[in-house]
Amino acid sequence: MTVVYPWRADGPGRATLGVVEDPARARRLAGQCLLSGVAETAVIEQAVTDLGAQTLLGGYFRTGQRWRGRVESGGRVRWRRAVP
């Protein structure tokens, strides 16, 4: 079993998403979307992969750990734990 961090950043008419194995990288990638104005909201979840899965599509399961990112005054992204 491997821990992964699927992330999604949504903006007007567009979504950017990915899956990485490092939570800091997920925050950085989703945060870049927020700071650039491409996205207005961003969410990162922790998940585990199913060892028997051939692909990540449908092959990972959420752990219940979830964070939402927002741009604060001063141009910094702040991540807070969110209820799934």
mmCIF file of the C-alpha atoms, coordinates in Angstrom:
data_MODEL
# 
_entry.id   MODEL 
# 
loop_
_atom_site.group_PDB 
_atom_site.id 
_atom_site.type_symbol 
_atom_site.label_atom_id 
_atom_site.label_alt_id 
_atom_site.label_comp_id 
_atom_site.label_asym_id 
_atom_site.label_entity_id 
_atom_site.label_seq_id 
_atom_site.pdbx_PDB_ins_code 
_atom_site.Cartn_x 
_atom_site.Cartn_y 
_atom_site.Cartn_z 
_atom_site.occupancy 
_atom_site.B_iso_or_equiv 
_atom_site.pdbx_formal_charge 
_atom_site.auth_seq_id 
_atom_site.auth_comp_id 
_atom_site.auth_asym_id 
_atom_site.auth_atom_id 
_atom_site.pdbx_PDB_model_num 
ATOM 1  C CA . MET A 1 1  ? 0.000   0.000  0.000   1.00 0.00 ? 1  MET A CA 1 
ATOM 2  C CA . THR A 1 2  ? 1.303   3.452  -0.947  1.00 0.00 ? 2  THR A CA 1 
ATOM 3  C CA . VAL A 1 3  ? 0.078   6.795  0.382   1.00 0.00 ? 3  VAL A CA 1 
ATOM 4  C CA . VAL A 1 4  ? -0.727  9.313  -2.365  1.00 0.00 ? 4  VAL A CA 1 
ATOM 5  C CA . TYR A 1 5  ? -2.144  12.837 -2.472  1.00 0.00 ? 5  TYR A CA 1 
ATOM 6  C CA . PRO A 1 6  ? -4.715  13.517 -5.202  1.00 0.00 ? 6  PRO A CA 1 
ATOM 7  C CA . TRP A 1 7  ? -5.221  17.272 -5.633  1.00 0.00 ? 7  TRP A CA 1 
ATOM 8  C CA . ARG A 1 8  ? -7.626  19.412 -7.610  1.00 0.00 ? 8  ARG A CA 1 
ATOM 9  C CA . ALA A 1 9  ? -7.658  23.141 -8.306  1.00 0.00 ? 9  ALA A CA 1 
ATOM 10 C CA . ASP A 1 10 ? -10.810 24.623 -9.866  1.00 0.00 ? 10 ASP A CA 1 
ATOM 11 C CA . GLY A 1 11 ? -11.277 27.905 -11.661 1.00 0.00 ? 11 GLY A CA 1 
ATOM 12 C CA . PRO A 1 12 ? -13.732 29.396 -14.136 1.00 0.00 ? 12 PRO A CA 1 
ATOM 13 C CA . GLY A 1 13 ? -14.466 26.681 -16.675 1.00 0.00 ? 13 GLY A CA 1 
ATOM 14 C CA . ARG A 1 14 ? -11.308 24.756 -15.871 1.00 0.00 ? 14 ARG A CA 1 
ATOM 15 C CA . ALA A 1 15 ? -9.924  22.164 -13.474 1.00 0.00 ? 15 ALA A CA 1 
ATOM 16 C CA . THR A 1 16 ? -6.312  21.185 -12.922 1.00 0.00 ? 16 THR A CA 1 
ATOM 17 C CA . LEU A 1 17 ? -5.554  17.979 -11.045 1.00 0.00 ? 17 LEU A CA 1 
ATOM 18 C CA . GLY A 1 18 ? -2.924  15.431 -10.253 1.00 0.00 ? 18 GLY A CA 1 
ATOM 19 C CA . VAL A 1 19 ? -1.773  12.664 -7.932  1.00 0.00 ? 19 VAL A CA 1 
ATOM 20 C CA . VAL A 1 20 ? 1.619   12.798 -6.206  1.00 0.00 ? 20 VAL A CA 1 
ATOM 21 C CA . GLU A 1 21 ? 3.303   10.849 -3.390  1.00 0.00 ? 21 GLU A CA 1 
ATOM 22 C CA . ASP A 1 22 ? 4.498   13.913 -1.455  1.00 0.00 ? 22 ASP A CA 1 
ATOM 23 C CA . PRO A 1 23 ? 2.074   16.203 0.426   1.00 0.00 ? 23 PRO A CA 1 
ATOM 24 C CA . ALA A 1 24 ? 4.422   19.195 0.119   1.00 0.00 ? 24 ALA A CA 1 
ATOM 25 C CA . ARG A 1 25 ? 4.498   18.764 -3.651  1.00 0.00 ? 25 ARG A CA 1 
ATOM 26 C CA . ALA A 1 26 ? 0.686   18.535 -3.785  1.00 0.00 ? 26 ALA A CA 1 
ATOM 27 C CA . ARG A 1 27 ? 0.444   21.802 -1.799  1.00 0.00 ? 27 ARG A CA 1 
ATOM 28 C CA . ARG A 1 28 ? 2.981   23.465 -4.072  1.00 0.00 ? 28 ARG A CA 1 
ATOM 29 C CA . LEU A 1 29 ? 1.272   22.388 -7.331  1.00 0.00 ? 29 LEU A CA 1 
ATOM 30 C CA . ALA A 1 30 ? -2.255  23.255 -6.198  1.00 0.00 ? 30 ALA A CA 1 
ATOM 31 C CA . GLY A 1 31 ? -1.001  26.455 -4.569  1.00 0.00 ? 31 GLY A CA 1 
ATOM 32 C CA . GLN A 1 32 ? 0.604   27.594 -7.829  1.00 0.00 ? 32 GLN A CA 1 
ATOM 33 C CA . CYS A 1 33 ? -2.797  27.317 -9.500  1.00 0.00 ? 33 CYS A CA 1 
ATOM 34 C CA . LEU A 1 34 ? -4.344  29.481 -6.775  1.00 0.00 ? 34 LEU A CA 1 
ATOM 35 C CA . LEU A 1 35 ? -1.596  32.101 -6.831  1.00 0.00 ? 35 LEU A CA 1 
ATOM 36 C CA . SER A 1 36 ? -1.593  32.377 -10.631 1.00 0.00 ? 36 SER A CA 1 
ATOM 37 C CA . GLY A 1 37 ? -5.350  32.974 -10.704 1.00 0.00 ? 37 GLY A CA 1 
ATOM 38 C CA . VAL A 1 38 ? -6.022  29.832 -12.749 1.00 0.00 ? 38 VAL A CA 1 
ATOM 39 C CA . ALA A 1 39 ? -7.972  28.422 -9.789  1.00 0.00 ? 39 ALA A CA 1 
ATOM 40 C CA . GLU A 1 40 ? -10.233 29.862 -7.135  1.00 0.00 ? 40 GLU A CA 1 
ATOM 41 C CA . THR A 1 41 ? -10.416 26.761 -4.941  1.00 0.00 ? 41 THR A CA 1 
ATOM 42 C CA . ALA A 1 42 ? -8.073  23.853 -4.241  1.00 0.00 ? 42 ALA A CA 1 
ATOM 43 C CA . VAL A 1 43 ? -8.422  20.584 -2.339  1.00 0.00 ? 43 VAL A CA 1 
ATOM 44 C CA . ILE A 1 44 ? -5.861  17.930 -1.433  1.00 0.00 ? 44 ILE A CA 1 
ATOM 45 C CA . GLU A 1 45 ? -6.835  14.519 -0.087  1.00 0.00 ? 45 GLU A CA 1 
ATOM 46 C CA . GLN A 1 46 ? -4.772  11.700 1.340   1.00 0.00 ? 46 GLN A CA 1 
ATOM 47 C CA . ALA A 1 47 ? -5.423  8.299  -0.185  1.00 0.00 ? 47 ALA A CA 1 
ATOM 48 C CA . VAL A 1 48 ? -3.866  4.854  -0.302  1.00 0.00 ? 48 VAL A CA 1 
ATOM 49 C CA . THR A 1 49 ? -3.367  2.803  -3.428  1.00 0.00 ? 49 THR A CA 1 
ATOM 50 C CA . ASP A 1 50 ? -4.717  -0.683 -3.871  1.00 0.00 ? 50 ASP A CA 1 
ATOM 51 C CA . LEU A 1 51 ? -1.753  -2.965 -4.529  1.00 0.00 ? 51 LEU A CA 1 
ATOM 52 C CA . GLY A 1 52 ? -3.828  -5.097 -6.871  1.00 0.00 ? 52 GLY A CA 1 
ATOM 53 C CA . ALA A 1 53 ? -4.826  -2.186 -9.092  1.00 0.00 ? 53 ALA A CA 1 
ATOM 54 C CA . GLN A 1 54 ? -3.213  -1.877 -12.520 1.00 0.00 ? 54 GLN A CA 1 
ATOM 55 C CA . THR A 1 55 ? -3.915  1.860  -12.668 1.00 0.00 ? 55 THR A CA 1 
ATOM 56 C CA . LEU A 1 56 ? -4.731  4.729  -10.307 1.00 0.00 ? 56 LEU A CA 1 
ATOM 57 C CA . LEU A 1 57 ? -8.144  5.116  -11.916 1.00 0.00 ? 57 LEU A CA 1 
ATOM 58 C CA . GLY A 1 58 ? -10.388 3.652  -9.261  1.00 0.00 ? 58 GLY A CA 1 
ATOM 59 C CA . GLY A 1 59 ? -7.327  2.116  -7.613  1.00 0.00 ? 59 GLY A CA 1 
ATOM 60 C CA . TYR A 1 60 ? -7.006  4.410  -4.619  1.00 0.00 ? 60 TYR A CA 1 
ATOM 61 C CA . PHE A 1 61 ? -9.076  4.892  -1.509  1.00 0.00 ? 61 PHE A CA 1 
ATOM 62 C CA . ARG A 1 62 ? -9.549  8.083  0.503   1.00 0.00 ? 62 ARG A CA 1 
ATOM 63 C CA . THR A 1 63 ? -8.337  8.043  4.103   1.00 0.00 ? 63 THR A CA 1 
ATOM 64 C CA . GLY A 1 64 ? -10.557 10.925 5.242   1.00 0.00 ? 64 GLY A CA 1 
ATOM 65 C CA . GLN A 1 65 ? -7.667  13.402 5.513   1.00 0.00 ? 65 GLN A CA 1 
ATOM 66 C CA . ARG A 1 66 ? -8.503  16.460 3.409   1.00 0.00 ? 66 ARG A CA 1 
ATOM 67 C CA . TRP A 1 67 ? -7.242  20.061 3.150   1.00 0.00 ? 67 TRP A CA 1 
ATOM 68 C CA . ARG A 1 68 ? -8.602  23.184 1.439   1.00 0.00 ? 68 ARG A CA 1 
ATOM 69 C CA . GLY A 1 69 ? -6.336  25.957 0.238   1.00 0.00 ? 69 GLY A CA 1 
ATOM 70 C CA . ARG A 1 70 ? -7.088  29.686 0.060   1.00 0.00 ? 70 ARG A CA 1 
ATOM 71 C CA . VAL A 1 71 ? -5.024  32.684 -0.872  1.00 0.00 ? 71 VAL A CA 1 
ATOM 72 C CA . GLU A 1 72 ? -4.739  35.027 2.090   1.00 0.00 ? 72 GLU A CA 1 
ATOM 73 C CA . SER A 1 73 ? -3.913  38.709 2.068   1.00 0.00 ? 73 SER A CA 1 
ATOM 74 C CA . GLY A 1 74 ? -0.225  39.058 1.438   1.00 0.00 ? 74 GLY A CA 1 
ATOM 75 C CA . GLY A 1 75 ? -0.347  36.508 -1.374  1.00 0.00 ? 75 GLY A CA 1 
ATOM 76 C CA . ARG A 1 76 ? 0.211   33.360 0.674   1.00 0.00 ? 76 ARG A CA 1 
ATOM 77 C CA . VAL A 1 77 ? -1.710  30.116 0.357   1.00 0.00 ? 77 VAL A CA 1 
ATOM 78 C CA . ARG A 1 78 ? -3.023  28.746 3.643   1.00 0.00 ? 78 ARG A CA 1 
ATOM 79 C CA . TRP A 1 79 ? -4.069  25.100 3.940   1.00 0.00 ? 79 TRP A CA 1 
ATOM 80 C CA . ARG A 1 80 ? -6.665  24.041 6.504   1.00 0.00 ? 80 ARG A CA 1 
ATOM 81 C CA . ARG A 1 81 ? -7.965  20.620 7.347   1.00 0.00 ? 81 ARG A CA 1 
ATOM 82 C CA . ALA A 1 82 ? -11.439 20.076 5.910   1.00 0.00 ? 82 ALA A CA 1 
ATOM 83 C CA . VAL A 1 83 ? -14.249 17.705 6.738   1.00 0.00 ? 83 VAL A CA 1 
ATOM 84 C CA . PRO A 1 84 ? -14.820 15.277 3.838   1.00 0.00 ? 84 PRO A CA 1 
# 
